[in-house]
Amino acid sequence: MTSRYQDPATIARVLDLRTWAVVGLTDNPARTAYRIAQVLLDRGKHVIAVNPRGEPVLGCPGVRTLAEIDEQIDVVDVFRRSEQAGAHVDEAIAAGATAVWLQLGVVDEAAADRAAAAGLAVVMDTCPAIEWSRSGQ
């Protein structure tokens, strides 16, 4: 458990943010990223798909990298292996994101520490759908 980056107040604040760039979102409905993106959309979030082909998913715009996004990114939601997460966190910092969310099973303490030191809100090793369920929202 990574409780340092599972602070309930931080989680609640991040869940209220609107624009979510979902790293690893593809058009495969069997993938967790696809299902969580649908949850985000159902909750009125603006979702941007970040995937190697820059393809749109679920009617959301698609880009290859966070640097291609020309609007303020509130949350960078990372669905990548732990060993790949650090590069995406660094990209989130460079893009001026407000927060970074490393999904359930994605743990990179050093990257989370870098994001926190840069002023980003950080949530790690949990899922927005789980947290909404816990909060009763």
N, C-alpha and C positions, 0 to 999 in steps of 0.2 A: 504494500500500500504506500502511496506517495501523498500522505495527508498534508504535507506542506503545500502542495499545489491542488488541494481539494477543499479549500476554505469555503464554507457555505455562503458567506457574504460575497466573495469573489465570484463564485459560481452563479449566484442570483443576478449579480450585476452584468456578467457576461451574457447570460441567457436573455437579458433584456435588449441586447444590442441587435441591430437590424441587418446589416450587410455581412454575410458570411461567405468567404472564399473557401470552398471545400477542395482541399488538395487530395487528389486520388479519386475524384468522382468521375466515373465512366457510365456508359449507358447499360451496364450489366445489372439487371434488377436483383440478381442473386447476391450482389456485393453489399456489405454493410453500409458503405458510403452512399450508395444509391438510396437505401431505405432511410437513412438518417437525413439525407437531403430532402426526401419527401416529407419527413416530419418537420424539418425546418420550414419548408414551403407551406405546409398545413398550418403552421403557427405564424404565418405572415412575414417570414423572413425573406430578404432579397438574397438569392443564392447565385454565386458565380462558380462554375465548374472549372477546376484547374486540373488539366490532364495532358499527357504528352502530345496529343493531337490537337489540342485546343478546341475540342468539339463541344457544342452545346449539349446539355443533358436536361431532361425534364422541362424543356422549354426555357432553361436558364442559359445565359451566355457562357461561352467557353473560351478559355485562354490556356496557353502553354505554361506561363509563369506568372507569378504575382506582379512582376514589373509591367506586364501588359495591361493591368487593370488601371483605368483612368478615373477612378472614383475612390473616395475614402473607403478603406476596408476596415470594418469594425472587428471582425473575428476571422482568423485564419484557422480553420479546422483541419487537422492533419490526420489523414488516413494512410499513413505510410509506415513501413517497418521502423522500429526504434532506431536502428543504425542509420536510417535515411532522414530521420526527423530533424536533425540539427541543421541541415542545409535549408530546409523549409522554414525553420524558425528564424534563421539568419535573414532569409528573404523577407519574412514578415516584418522583422525589425527594420530592414532597409526600406520597405514599402510604407512604413509609418502606420502599421496596423495598431489598433487599440488593444487587442488581446490575441492570444494564441491558445488554442485548445488542442491538446494531444489526446487522441481518442483512447478508449479502453484498450489496455495492452501496449500502448505506445508510451515508452518511458525513456527520457533522455534528460537526466538531472542537469547536466552541464548546459544544454541548450535552454532548458527552462530557466536556469539561473541567469543566462545571458539575456533572455527576454525580460525577466523581472528587473535586471540591472538597467535595461534600456527603458524601463517605465511601462512595459506592457503588463496587462493583467494576464496571469497564467493559470490554466487549468490543465491537469495532466492525469492520464490513466482513468478516465471515466467518460461517460457518454451523455450528451445533452438529453436524449430521450429518457435515460435512467434518472437524470437529475430532475427533469420536469415531473416524472412520475413520483419521485421521492417528495417533491415539494407540494404535490397535490394539484399542480397547475394543469 
